[in-house]
Amino acid sequence: QVQLVESGGGLVQPGGSLRLSCAASGSIFNINACGWYRQAPGKQRELVAAITTSTNYRDSVKGRFTISRDNAKNMVYLQMNGLKPEDTAVYYCYATIITGDYVIRDYWGQGTQVTVSS
């Protein structure tokens, strides 16, 4: 079984920083695309950042957030600087994974709350 587990969320003041981590475990042959979505109360889930061999960010986080991955450890990270109250949301890690049985599918983490407030 493949699992994604996020960590690193919390409460931070505006202008502060957080680093989210996502650990993939289980029978993994390879991780293709991976990244982070977020969902604020009453809003749709939206893509924040994605990484394959390149990176992609939504406009509102460009220059403030940085996505990275460690393929050897099956980890993906989101460094968030200059946080704003509008970044408040539950952040979800996702990954498109080829399992040890050579099945490709998308996996999601359980989410981690990020709250930006003074």
N, C-alpha and C positions, 0 to 999 in steps of 0.2 A: 504494500500500500504506500502511496505517495502522500506526504503531508507537507503543507507550508505553514510555518509558524512565524508570526510577526512579533517584534518587540521594539521598544524604544519610544512609544507614545507617551503623552503626559500633558501637563499644564505648563504653559510658558507665557511669558509676557510678550507683548508686541515688540518686534525687533530681535527677539531671541532666536535660538537655534535648537533643533532636535535632529537626531539621526535615527532613522528607522532601519531596522534590519529584518530580513526575511530568510529563514533557513528552510531549505528543501531537504527532505529525507525520504528514505525508502528505496525502492527498486528503480533507480534512475539510470538510463543509458546516456541521455543528453538533454540539456535544457536549451530550447531554442529561444524564442522571445520571452522576456519577463519584464515586469514593471509594477507600477503602482496606480491604483484608482483611489478615488475618495468619494464619500457620499455625506453631504451635510443634511441636517434634518429638513424634510420637505422637498428635497431636491433629488435629481437623478444622479446616479453614479457617473462620474466623469474620469477620463483618463488624465493622470497627472504627468507621468513620465514612463517611457518604455526604452528598452535597450535590447539590441541584437548585436550586430557588429557596429552599429551606430546608435545614437541616442535621439530621442524625440521628446519634446516637452510641450505642455499646453502654454499658451502665450502668457498667462497670468503668473506663471512661476519661473519663466525664463530669467536667467541671471541670478536667481535666488536659490533654486533647488538644483541638486546634482545627483544623478542616478549613476550607480556603478555596480559591478558584479565581480564575484570571485568564483570563477568556474571550478577551480580545484576544490572549493569548500561548498559548492552549490548554494552560494549566498548572493543576495541582491540587497543593495543599500539605497537609502534616499537621504541625502544630507539636505536639510532644510534650514536656510539662513534667512534673516530678515522677515521672520514670520509676521503675518498680519491676521487680524481677527477673522477675515474672510477665508483663511486657510483652515479654520476649525471644521473638523469632519472626522468621520471614521475612515482610516486609510487601510486599503486592502492590497495585499500583494497577490500577483497572479504570475503564472508561468505556463508556457506551452512546453510540455515535457514528453520526451520519448522514453517510455518505461523500459525496464529490463526485458519485457515481453515484446518490445518493438511496437507498442501501441502508442499513438500520439493523441494527447488530449490536453485540455486546459485544466489547471488546478488553481484554487483560491485559498487564501488564508482566512482566518476567522475575523480579522480586522483589529486595528488598534486605534484608540481614540487620541486625537490631537486637539487640544483646546488652547486657543490663543486669546488671552484675556488679561487685563490689568486688575 
